[in-house]
Every structure is written in C-alpha cells, then in structure tokens.
Amino acid sequence: MAKTKANRPKARLPRGFADRTPAEIRRTAAMMDTIRDVYERWGFEPVETPFIEYADALGKFLPDEDRPNEGVFAFQDDDEQWLSLRYDLTAPLARMVAENFDRTPKPYKSYRAGWVFRNEKPGPGRFRQFMQFDADIVGAASPLADAEICMMAADTMEALGFARGEYAIRVNSRKVLDGLLSEIGLEADDPRRLTVLRAIDKADKFPLPEIAKLLGPGREDESGDFTKGAGLDEAQTAKVLSLLDPTADRRISDDLAAIGEIVARCGYDSVIVDPSVVRGLEYYTGAVFEAELTFEIKDDNGRPMRFGSVGGGGRYDGLVGRFRGEDVPATGFSVGVSRLAAALAARETAAETGSGPVIVTVMDREAVPQYQKLTTELRAALNADGAKVPVEMYIGDSGMKAQLKYADRRNAPCVVIQGSNEREAGKVQIKDLAAGKRAAEEIDNREDWVAARPAQVEVDADIASIAAAIRNILQ
C-alpha cells in the first residue's frame, strides 16, 4: 500500500552532514594518494582502527562534560557499556599502541585515514562527520620527532601543489601556554585553563575584541547563542591577548627553540615558530602545530578571504600513558581531508575537476548485445596501457536527446554512436562533447543529428580505430 503524503518520510539531510559528489570523491581520492606517498617516503606505515571505541578509552578530552555523549555520538551496548564513534584518529591509536605495547616497535611511525564524528553545533565549513589523515610517532621524546612531523607536513602541502608562501606550518609549545596560564594565576587544576586555550584557539576566526569577550564574561554570536567566557579580569585578559600581539616580545621554550633550529638547518623556511598557536584538545603536552593556507580565495559573495587552517597536531605524551600509568612520548599531525579538498577545489576550474566516462549510446534497442560487446572491447582497449578511462553503455530507455543530456551531466568527454546505417557500413560516429556541447542541446532527433554532425568524426568500426579517435579527444 502506497504511503499517503501525511505519513511519507521527508527526504532530508541531518544537520552537519553532507552528501559527496563524484568530483569531490575523485578529488579526495587523488589527494589522499598524494598524502600517502609523502608519509611512506618518510618511513610511516599504514594502520586502521575501528569507527567505534569504548567511551572511556577515548577519554574526556573532547567532551569535557560528565555525559558520555557530550561532544561525541555515543550509545550503550547490550551489556550496558558505553560506546562512542571516534572523534579523532589519535585517541584510538593510543588505545591500540597501549594494548599492543610490548610487541610494537618504538619509535612507532604510522599513518591512518578515515571518518571521524563530533556531536557539536554545525556551521559553515564545520561538519559533524569529516575525514582526517594522520601521521604519528610514538616512543620518541626528542624534539627531532616534532621537527620531523612539521617538515613532513610541509612536504605534504607542497606535494599537493601549494608553493612556499602559500602555506605555513606554524609551531608553538604548550609549555609556553602553560607558563602564561600560571602567570595569571590559573594552575593545573583550574577548569578555566581549557576555556582560555579554546578562546586563544579562535584567534584566526575572531578579532581580538571578540577573543577578549571569550576570555572575560562571554560572547553572543549573530544567532543569539551565548558562549560562556573564562571570567578573567582585565589584567589577566590583557596578559593573554599580548600572546596574540605580533609586536609583543615572543615567548620561546626550550623544545620550541630546538624545533626551530632543526627545521632551519634543513631548509624548511615554511615551518615558523609562532607562540600564538593553540590546539584546542586538552591532551597536548608539548609542541603544537598548525598547517595554514595563506593565499586568498573568494567567498560565496565574491569577497576575498583566507582559507586558514587545514590541519594540525602536537605532542601528547600522556595519551598512551593513560592506559599504562606512565607517560609514553608521542607526537603527530592530522590533515583535515575534507577542508583541504575544499581548498583545492576553490583553486580549480570546472575543466580541472576530472573527466567522466566515455558513453556508448544505444540507437537500436534490438542491437543491445552488439553495443554491450562494443563497450566491453572498447573499455579493455582504452585501459590496456594502465590508463584509467571509464567506459559505459547507456542502459536507460530514453532517446538520443536524453542520452546526450545524460552524457553531459556525467561530464563525458565523448559519446560513441552507431545506428543501423553505420553498422551496415562498418562505421561509428564519435562526438567530442566539449567541442559540441551547445549544438547538442538543440538536437531533437537523429535526422537533425545527421545533418549537423557537430564536433563529430566518423571512423571504422574496429576497436583499434575507435580507441585511437577517443585518445585524440582525451589528449
């Protein structure tokens, strides 16, 4: 029985989630292949962890509340154990290393890629499901490990096509920040410390007067939502804001000085020591990193804007140690795949987003077996040399005009056409859609097509000739 309009489910996407288009998926896959190549050149090996972990194994670093599902998506198993969707890839790695500690080589260099989930308020560019690509070193306490992570992050940005000057890997140390917090009277057990760090972390989004509100009484955004502040007085707030003032004296800790010396010696001038950098998660214990794109793009209204942060990380010596009762040195970097893919897309033109499949059209329904054979042989010929050229036969029930529209929507480079006349003559027609797009929109029937033949060539029906003509179009 068909559902009535009243009880029919509404097709709607949950807030903070997104569907992905073929162009986005291909762009992301190519980008991740590039990142993987860089990580492996530096000696990192792949590993995977599950989407779901025990909530207590993930810890309370992101939620910072008593409820297990505050900040994460959590549920109870049938044995009443709390499980959570992972909110990053670092906490699951810490659990895995701790569980297999004695048989894990140290330093342990690994990389992971996958979806993570955060039960937070969504906003522009802020999703509740997004992809990360992490690289970590566990078991190395030296600043050499932090410097290596930063230099590898720089190599990653350049492998993705960002020139020096278009990005920066900015480095700070939690030791600098901890020293500042102690100076203003916020000791290690003061709950306001995390609020202050999160306020500083928003310095790339808000001007200093708005940061001052987050450090003081709180801030109300444009929607009317209120964020409670840290409750600092004016003197304390001024001391914190001085950290964000580029004209003020910079604070440099020993580990930060060592990292700066190493990257300078190796020629990585895109790795910059910047004591204003903060990473928000509480588990960072030393150096913290931020990958930032520095070039301008246009927003939806055509106004110039900087894309900003596309990744980050830091040292987390206590995260693995939670399971062992002793600190285990660890440091790592996470690429925000979804955000970085958006940045790459902003630089590309529609022509650069990749090509769709070659389409074999169906002119005569009784000849479908011949079209299927042609499609199979053409696919094998076009991909014989290791190329990746998708080829498909149109399997719908529509006529010529609809098939051309389908090919256009699939971003097909060309279509292969063979009616009964061509078949009898041993020929096929190949239309270059990029050259004939406008003309194709006006074609209603085969007679018009034959008369116009826009951007169309006729070749012999043997597979080698058809493949050669298509390769010329794809060049």
QUILIN-V445430 format. One record per residue. RES is the residue in one letter. PSI is psi in whole degrees, -180 to 180 (999 if undefined). OMEGA is omega in whole degrees, -180 to 180 (none if undefined). D_FIRST is the distance of its C-alpha to the first C-alpha in Angstrom with 1 decimal. Layout:
res: <RES,RES>
psi: <PSI,PSI>
omega: <OMEGA,OMEGA>
d_first: <D_FIRST,D_FIRST>
//
This chain:
res: <M,A,K,T,K,A,N,R,P,K,A,R,L,P,R,G,F,A,D,R,T,P,A,E,I,R,R,T,A,A,M,M,D,T,I,R,D,V,Y,E,R,W,G,F,E,P,V,E,T,P,F,I,E,Y,A,D,A,L,G,K,F,L,P,D,E,D,R,P,N,E,G,V,F,A,F,Q,D,D,D,E,Q,W,L,S,L,R,Y,D,L,T,A,P,L,A,R,M,V,A,E,N,F,D,R,T,P,K,P,Y,K,S,Y,R,A,G,W,V,F,R,N,E,K,P,G,P,G,R,F,R,Q,F,M,Q,F,D,A,D,I,V,G,A,A,S,P,L,A,D,A,E,I,C,M,M,A,A,D,T,M,E,A,L,G,F,A,R,G,E,Y,A,I,R,V,N,S,R,K,V,L,D,G,L,L,S,E,I,G,L,E,A,D,D,P,R,R,L,T,V,L,R,A,I,D,K,A,D,K,F,P,L,P,E,I,A,K,L,L,G,P,G,R,E,D,E,S,G,D,F,T,K,G,A,G,L,D,E,A,Q,T,A,K,V,L,S,L,L,D,P,T,A,D,R,R,I,S,D,D,L,A,A,I,G,E,I,V,A,R,C,G,Y,D,S,V,I,V,D,P,S,V,V,R,G,L,E,Y,Y,T,G,A,V,F,E,A,E,L,T,F,E,I,K,D,D,N,G,R,P,M,R,F,G,S,V,G,G,G,G,R,Y,D,G,L,V,G,R,F,R,G,E,D,V,P,A,T,G,F,S,V,G,V,S,R,L,A,A,A,L,A,A,R,E,T,A,A,E,T,G,S,G,P,V,I,V,T,V,M,D,R,E,A,V,P,Q,Y,Q,K,L,T,T,E,L,R,A,A,L,N,A,D,G,A,K,V,P,V,E,M,Y,I,G,D,S,G,M,K,A,Q,L,K,Y,A,D,R,R,N,A,P,C,V,V,I,Q,G,S,N,E,R,E,A,G,K,V,Q,I,K,D,L,A,A,G,K,R,A,A,E,E,I,D,N,R,E,D,W,V,A,A,R,P,A,Q,V,E,V,D,A,D,I,A,S,I,A,A,A,I,R,N,I,L,Q>
psi: <130,144,141,165,-31,-36,10,133,147,130,110,147,133,146,138,5,162,143,154,135,162,-41,-41,-42,-44,-43,-43,-42,-43,-40,-42,-33,-40,-46,-43,-42,-42,-48,-41,-30,-27,4,13,145,151,151,154,145,157,163,-28,136,162,138,-38,-24,-35,-30,-176,26,-37,-50,-47,31,173,-29,133,-26,17,111,-18,165,113,156,163,136,176,-14,17,20,138,126,151,144,136,140,-12,-178,-5,-47,-43,-35,-43,-42,-45,-45,-44,-38,-26,34,-46,-27,10,125,142,131,144,115,116,162,154,149,144,176,143,161,135,127,69,169,121,161,-176,121,5,108,160,-13,126,165,141,157,107,151,135,151,118,131,14,114,-14,146,-16,-38,-44,-43,-39,-43,-44,-43,-37,-36,-40,-43,-38,-46,-42,-34,-28,-2,5,122,159,134,-21,-9,165,141,104,138,137,-177,139,-21,-36,-47,-42,-38,-41,-45,-38,-37,-33,11,13,99,177,-32,6,120,-16,-16,-47,-37,-40,-45,-41,-32,-46,-37,-18,12,-21,-6,-34,150,164,-38,-33,-36,-38,-36,-41,-29,-27,-116,-24,174,136,128,-177,-27,-8,-5,139,131,121,137,179,-14,27,153,180,-41,-43,-44,-43,-38,-42,-44,-25,-25,-28,0,113,-16,-11,162,132,143,126,125,171,-45,-36,-41,-39,-43,-45,-39,-42,-49,-33,-42,-31,0,19,79,-6,-8,115,127,123,100,-1,-5,133,136,135,-29,142,-17,-6,136,-12,-124,142,146,152,125,122,135,131,-6,163,145,175,138,-174,-21,10,8,144,142,155,139,-35,-146,136,8,169,-179,-156,-175,134,70,-15,-7,-47,-37,-18,-33,-10,-11,14,149,141,117,138,147,151,172,141,125,128,93,-48,-43,-40,-37,-39,-37,-42,-39,-35,-21,-10,154,167,-30,-18,3,1,159,149,-166,153,131,126,113,160,106,-34,116,-31,-11,19,-42,-39,-40,-39,-42,-43,-43,-45,-45,-37,-39,-44,-40,-43,-20,10,-29,17,-1,166,88,104,139,132,153,140,125,9,-173,10,169,-166,-48,-44,-35,-38,-38,-39,-46,-39,-43,-27,1,39,137,-31,166,150,129,128,106,-173,-37,-45,-39,-43,-33,-5,36,164,155,137,121,126,107,-32,-38,-27,21,-48,-44,-36,-31,-20,-2,125,-24,174,-36,-45,-39,-47,-37,-37,-47,55,130,47,139,153,131,165,152,2,149,-39,-42,-42,-46,-41,-42,-39,-39,-37,-38,-38,-18,999>
omega: <-178,179,175,-179,-177,-177,178,179,179,178,-178,-179,178,179,177,178,-176,168,-177,-179,177,-180,179,-179,180,180,-180,-180,179,179,-179,175,179,180,-179,180,179,-178,-177,176,178,175,179,-178,-176,173,178,172,-177,177,-172,177,169,-176,-179,176,177,179,-176,-173,178,-176,-178,178,-178,-177,180,-178,176,180,178,173,-172,179,179,176,-179,174,175,172,178,175,-179,166,-177,179,170,-180,-176,-180,175,176,179,178,-178,-180,180,-178,-177,-168,-173,-180,178,178,-179,5,-179,-177,-176,172,-180,175,177,-178,173,-170,178,-179,-177,179,179,178,179,-180,-178,-175,179,170,178,-174,175,176,-170,168,-175,172,179,176,178,-177,-175,172,175,180,178,180,179,178,-179,-180,177,176,177,177,180,180,-178,176,179,174,179,-178,174,-172,176,180,174,171,-175,-172,173,177,176,177,175,-178,179,177,178,-179,177,180,-179,172,178,-178,-170,-177,-178,-177,-179,-178,-178,178,178,180,179,176,178,-178,-180,-177,178,-179,-174,173,-175,178,178,176,178,178,180,176,-178,-173,-177,-174,175,-179,-175,-180,-178,178,-176,175,-179,-179,-179,179,177,175,-174,-179,178,179,180,180,179,-179,178,178,-177,-178,-177,180,-179,177,-179,176,-179,176,-178,-179,179,178,-179,179,179,-180,-178,-177,177,-180,-179,175,-180,-178,176,174,-169,174,-175,-176,176,-178,176,168,-167,-174,-172,-173,178,-175,-177,-179,175,-174,177,174,-174,172,-171,-179,-178,171,178,175,-176,179,178,-180,180,178,174,-176,174,-170,176,178,179,-180,-179,-180,-177,-174,-177,-170,176,-179,176,-177,-172,180,177,179,175,-176,180,178,-177,-177,-179,174,173,-171,-177,-179,179,176,177,178,178,180,-179,-179,-174,171,-180,-179,-175,-174,178,-176,177,-176,166,-176,170,-178,-179,-179,-178,-176,-179,-178,-178,178,178,179,178,178,178,-179,-179,-178,180,178,180,-178,-177,-178,-176,-176,180,178,177,-179,178,179,178,173,177,-175,177,-177,-173,-178,-172,-177,-180,178,178,177,177,180,179,180,177,-178,-180,177,-179,175,178,-174,175,173,-178,180,178,-178,179,-179,-179,-177,167,174,177,-179,174,-174,179,-179,-174,-174,-177,-179,-177,-179,-177,-176,-179,-176,-176,-179,177,-179,-178,-179,-175,-177,-177,178,-171,177,177,179,175,-173,177,-173,-178,180,179,-179,180,179,179,178,177,179,-176,-178,none>
d_first: <0.0,3.8,6.5,9.1,12.6,13.9,12.1,11.8,14.7,17.8,19.4,22.9,25.8,27.6,31.1,33.8,31.9,31.7,30.0,32.7,33.3,34.9,38.2,38.2,37.4,40.1,42.6,42.0,42.4,45.6,46.9,46.2,48.0,51.0,51.0,50.8,53.8,55.9,55.1,56.0,59.2,60.2,59.7,56.3,54.0,50.1,48.4,44.8,43.6,40.1,37.8,38.0,41.3,42.4,42.8,46.4,47.2,46.1,48.3,48.3,49.7,46.7,45.3,48.7,47.0,46.6,42.8,41.7,38.8,41.0,41.1,39.1,35.5,36.1,34.4,35.6,35.4,34.8,38.6,38.7,40.4,39.6,38.4,38.2,37.1,40.4,41.8,44.3,45.7,49.1,48.4,46.5,49.5,51.9,50.0,50.1,53.8,54.7,52.9,54.7,57.8,60.6,59.3,58.4,61.1,62.5,62.4,58.8,57.5,53.7,50.9,47.1,44.2,40.7,38.3,39.3,37.5,38.9,37.3,39.3,38.9,37.8,39.7,40.9,41.5,40.7,37.6,36.3,35.8,38.6,40.5,44.1,46.7,49.5,52.9,55.0,58.4,58.8,62.3,64.4,66.1,68.2,67.5,67.6,64.0,62.9,64.8,63.2,59.7,60.7,62.3,59.4,57.1,59.4,59.3,55.5,55.5,58.0,56.1,53.1,55.3,56.6,60.3,62.8,62.9,59.1,58.3,60.1,59.7,61.0,62.4,63.3,64.0,62.7,66.4,67.2,64.4,65.3,68.9,67.9,65.8,68.7,71.0,69.0,68.9,65.4,66.0,63.7,62.1,61.5,57.7,58.5,59.5,55.9,55.2,58.2,57.3,53.8,55.4,57.8,55.0,53.5,56.8,55.2,52.6,54.6,58.1,60.7,60.5,56.9,57.7,60.5,57.9,55.9,59.2,60.2,58.1,54.8,52.8,50.2,48.1,46.9,43.6,45.6,44.9,48.1,49.4,52.1,55.4,57.9,60.3,63.3,66.4,67.8,70.3,67.7,65.3,68.1,68.9,65.4,65.0,68.3,66.4,64.3,67.4,68.5,72.1,72.5,74.1,71.7,71.2,71.5,71.1,72.7,69.4,68.6,72.1,71.8,68.5,69.9,73.0,71.1,68.7,71.7,73.7,70.9,70.5,67.1,67.9,64.3,64.1,65.4,66.5,65.1,65.4,62.8,60.0,57.8,54.8,52.7,51.8,54.2,54.8,57.1,60.7,62.8,62.3,59.2,58.1,56.1,55.3,55.3,54.9,57.7,56.9,55.3,52.0,50.3,47.6,44.7,47.3,49.9,52.1,54.0,52.9,53.7,50.9,52.6,51.8,49.8,50.8,53.1,54.3,57.3,59.2,57.6,60.2,58.7,55.1,55.7,58.5,56.0,55.3,58.9,61.1,63.0,62.4,61.4,62.0,59.1,58.3,55.5,53.8,50.2,48.9,46.0,44.2,41.6,44.3,46.7,44.2,43.7,47.5,47.8,45.1,47.0,50.0,48.3,47.7,44.5,46.6,47.3,43.7,43.6,42.5,39.2,38.8,40.6,38.1,38.6,37.0,35.6,37.4,36.9,33.7,35.7,37.9,35.3,37.2,40.3,38.7,37.3,40.9,42.4,40.1,41.0,44.7,44.8,43.1,45.7,48.6,47.7,47.4,50.2,52.7,50.6,49.0,45.3,44.0,40.2,39.5,36.1,35.0,32.5,29.3,27.2,27.0,29.0,32.5,35.8,35.4,32.1,33.5,36.5,34.4,32.5,35.9,37.2,34.4,35.0,38.7,39.8,43.5,43.4,41.5,42.6,42.4,43.3,42.6,44.1,47.4,47.8,46.9,49.6,52.1,51.3,50.4,47.6,47.2,46.7,45.8,46.9,44.1,46.1,48.8,46.6,43.7,44.7,45.3,42.0,40.1,41.7,41.1,38.6,39.5,41.6,44.6,44.9,44.5,47.3,49.6,49.2,48.8,48.8,49.9,49.4,51.5,51.7,52.6,53.1,50.0,51.4,49.7,52.9,53.3,49.7,49.9,53.2,52.0,49.0,51.3,53.5,50.5,49.6,53.1>
//
